[in-house]
Amino acid sequence: MAGIPFVKDIHFTPGVADEVLPGVRRVIANNPGPFTYTGSGTYIIGTGAVAVIDPGPADEAHLDALLRATSGETISHILITHTHSDHCGGARAFATRTGAPILAFSGHPVREKKIDAPALDEGADYSFAPDEIIGDGAIIEGPAASPDPWRIEAVHTPGHLSNHLCFALPASKVLFTGDHMMGWATTVVAPPDGDMAAYMLSLDKLLARDDEVYLPTHGAPIVNPKRFTRAVRTHRLMRDGQILDQLRSGKTTIKEMVAAMYADIDKRLHGAAALNVLAHLIRLVRMGTVSCDGDPGLRSTYRLV
């Protein structure tokens, strides 16, 4: 993945709140893994009356850490980027303990586990239900009497999931990017709900914005976001080209393509890589560049048009 300026270094202690930017604290859960990197980062916005973004997995130790970090403060809103369990699995328990409402785009878009994408790490939270539905452009504000007033804007960024939201602090030009943009690795786009065409459009949406820092749920801050986003977009187009090259060379199945294209990565990630390749192929089939018999799937046979 040459060309993407990944940020691999991140310094933290699990369960301890660190100020990553003025008015923004982060507590990282102790759930490291091949898809969560060092763990799920929960962000606390403001002081006195605060918003919490992605309270993380169903982990009592992490929820306890969040309560310690906000001791003496009021949590006015719980904001969810999307419905993978490492982001929202602990949301309902946290809401019960704090009395704060949960705001999100929707419940999990695929209601039946048997037809959803295979679980990556903790998988999806099929029971998740927000208290309030919010969409693109929704504004969330702290109480007027707060000593540190803040204003957050929801930015709908489908692709990783159709219900994915980023959250912007316009006054600070900060964007909390959830899994849409991660500093340490590219984002998994896993059908049936993950959609590569939607993901590419969401990248273009970010490029049209004026954010100066991205704060992902997993990994370190991204301090040159336009350069980073352009590099990710270029990488996705390069993957399209690699898939077309694989088809030209006679490889017609996703299994064959993944073995060749991802030979240098941890084999534990090959399942996610196969889903990414499928997402690319679905887009290429829709574009009329590639065809297959029936609907595109992991076991389909593909060919150039």
C-alpha positions, 0 to 999 in steps of 0.5 A: 500500500505504498503511497498512503502516509499511514501513521503507525505510532500511537502512544497511550495507556488503555483506560486512561483519558488523554487530551489529543486536541484542545477540548477533545479527550480519548480513552482507548479500550483494551481490545486490540486485534487485527481489525481494531489495531490498538483498540477502540478509541472513545472520544469525549468532547468538551468539558462540564457537559460533554458528548461521547463518540463511540463508547466502544465494545461491551466491556465493563472495564472500558465503561468504568474508565469512561465514567472515571474520565468524566467524573463530575461532568454530565454526558449529554449525548452518546454519538455512534459512527456505525453499528459494528460492536467494537464501536457501539456494543457498550452503548446501551449499558453506557446510556443506562449508567449515564442517562444520556440518549444514543444518537445514530443513523440507524440500527444495523442495516442487515437484520439477519446475521446469516446473510450479513458479511462474516464477522470481523473481530467482534462483528455487528451489533444486531440488537443496537437501537438508537434513541434518536435517529440522525442523518447528514447535516444534523447538528448536536449542541451542548447545553447553552450553560456549558462552560465549554460550548461545542457544536457537532455536525453529522456527516453521512459517509456510507461505504464501510456500512450504509449507516456510517456517520462521521462527526465534525467539530466545525469550529476546530476543523476536526472530523471524527472519522470512525472506520471511514478513514483510519490512519493505520490501514485501509478500511474494510468494505464488506458486502452485502452492506459495504459498498465500494461505489458509495465509499468512493463517493464518500471519499469525494465528499471528504475531499470537498470539506475543509477539515484539518485533522481526522480523528479515527476510532482506531489509530492515531490522528491524521494531520494531513487529511486531504493528502491522506484521502487522495492517497486512499482514493488512488489506492482504491483505483489501483486495486481496480487495476490490479483486479483487471490485471488478474482477470487478464492473466487468467485468474477468474475467482476471488480466492485466486486473486487474493492469493496473488494480490495479498501475498505479503499480508497476514493471512488472518486478513485474507478473509477481509481482503476477499470481501474488499475484492468482492466490493471492487468487483461488484462496482466493476460489474455495475460499471460494465467492465467485468461480468459474472454469471448471476449475482457477484459473490465470493465464489463467482467466476469473473471475466472481463467484458 
